[in-house]
Amino acid sequence: MSEIHELYDQADQLKRKGKLEEAVAKYQDILIEDANYALAHAALAVVQGRLGKHEEAVEHAQRVCQLDPHDPFSYTQLSVICQRAYAGTNNQDYIQKAEQAMAYSRTMQEHM
């Protein structure tokens, strides 16, 4: 197994144990090795959201969409992350981003 996969497994275990800050550090180590590792960005979006770091969470979710622009699930995840960011901040920008991402995801699914 490659080092990145091992780091990802370690980070995932930390996340499951509730050691979120430690998980973030592991996921970031992965991105140092491969800045385009979409799974690490997706996981960071979730973990950063749980930590209340909504701006960072949205940035990582957006990066997943950039890395895999033809995957409707990436946009669904972005929508969910933005909804959670809105719930945590009441910032209307997040709800607009959530609606746009979900609409894009649905459009993509209709054309599959």
C-alpha positions as CSV (number, residue, x, y, z in Angstrom):
1,M,0.0,0.0,0.0
2,S,1.3,3.4,-0.8
3,E,2.3,6.0,1.8
4,I,-0.7,8.2,0.8
5,H,-3.1,5.4,1.3
6,E,-1.6,4.5,4.6
7,L,-1.9,8.2,5.8
8,Y,-5.5,8.3,4.6
9,D,-6.4,5.2,6.5
10,Q,-4.7,6.6,9.7
11,A,-6.5,9.9,9.2
12,D,-9.8,8.1,8.7
13,Q,-9.3,6.1,11.9
14,L,-8.6,9.3,13.8
15,K,-11.7,10.9,12.4
16,R,-13.8,7.9,13.5
17,K,-12.3,8.1,17.0
18,G,-13.3,11.8,17.2
19,K,-9.7,13.0,17.1
20,L,-10.6,15.6,14.5
21,E,-7.6,18.0,14.8
22,E,-5.2,15.0,14.5
23,A,-7.2,13.8,11.5
24,V,-6.9,17.2,9.9
25,A,-3.1,17.1,10.3
26,K,-2.9,13.7,8.6
27,Y,-5.2,14.8,5.7
28,Q,-3.0,17.9,5.3
29,D,0.1,15.6,5.2
30,I,-1.5,13.8,2.3
31,L,-2.1,17.1,0.4
32,I,1.6,18.0,0.9
33,E,2.4,14.8,-1.0
34,D,-0.4,15.1,-3.5
35,A,-2.4,18.4,-3.6
36,N,-4.9,16.8,-6.0
37,Y,-5.9,13.9,-3.8
38,A,-9.7,14.4,-3.9
39,L,-10.5,12.0,-1.1
40,A,-8.4,14.0,1.3
41,H,-10.1,17.2,0.3
42,A,-13.5,15.5,0.7
43,A,-12.6,14.3,4.1
44,L,-11.2,17.7,5.1
45,A,-14.5,19.3,4.0
46,V,-16.4,17.1,6.5
47,V,-13.9,17.3,9.4
48,Q,-13.4,21.1,9.1
49,G,-17.2,21.5,9.1
50,R,-17.5,19.5,12.2
51,L,-14.8,21.7,13.8
52,G,-16.8,24.8,12.9
53,K,-14.2,25.9,10.3
54,H,-16.9,26.4,7.6
55,E,-14.9,28.5,5.2
56,E,-12.1,25.9,5.1
57,A,-14.7,23.1,4.7
58,V,-16.3,24.9,1.7
59,E,-13.0,25.5,0.1
60,H,-12.1,21.8,0.3
61,A,-15.5,20.8,-1.0
62,Q,-15.1,23.2,-3.9
63,R,-11.6,21.7,-4.6
64,V,-13.2,18.3,-4.9
65,C,-15.5,19.7,-7.6
66,Q,-12.6,21.2,-9.4
67,L,-10.7,17.9,-9.4
68,D,-13.7,15.8,-10.5
69,P,-16.0,18.2,-12.3
70,H,-18.1,15.4,-13.9
71,D,-19.1,13.7,-10.6
72,P,-22.5,14.8,-9.5
73,F,-21.9,13.5,-5.9
74,S,-19.0,16.0,-5.6
75,Y,-21.6,18.8,-6.1
76,T,-24.0,17.2,-3.7
77,Q,-21.4,17.1,-1.1
78,L,-20.5,20.7,-1.7
79,S,-24.2,21.5,-1.3
80,V,-24.4,19.7,2.1
81,I,-21.2,21.3,3.3
82,C,-22.6,24.7,2.3
83,Q,-25.9,24.0,4.1
84,R,-24.0,23.1,7.2
85,A,-21.9,26.2,6.9
86,Y,-25.1,28.3,6.6
87,A,-26.5,26.6,9.7
88,G,-23.3,27.4,11.6
89,T,-23.0,31.0,10.5
90,N,-26.3,32.2,9.1
91,N,-24.3,33.6,6.1
92,Q,-26.7,33.7,3.2
93,D,-23.8,33.3,0.7
94,Y,-23.5,29.7,1.9
95,I,-27.1,28.9,1.2
96,Q,-26.8,30.4,-2.3
97,K,-23.8,28.2,-3.0
98,A,-25.6,25.2,-1.7
99,E,-28.6,25.8,-4.0
100,Q,-26.3,26.3,-7.0
101,A,-24.3,23.2,-6.3
102,M,-27.4,21.0,-5.9
103,A,-28.9,22.4,-9.1
104,Y,-25.7,21.6,-10.9
105,S,-25.7,18.1,-9.5
106,R,-29.2,17.4,-10.6
107,T,-28.5,18.7,-14.1
108,M,-25.6,16.4,-14.4
109,Q,-27.6,13.4,-13.2
110,E,-30.3,14.1,-15.8
111,H,-27.7,14.0,-18.5
112,M,-26.1,10.7,-17.4
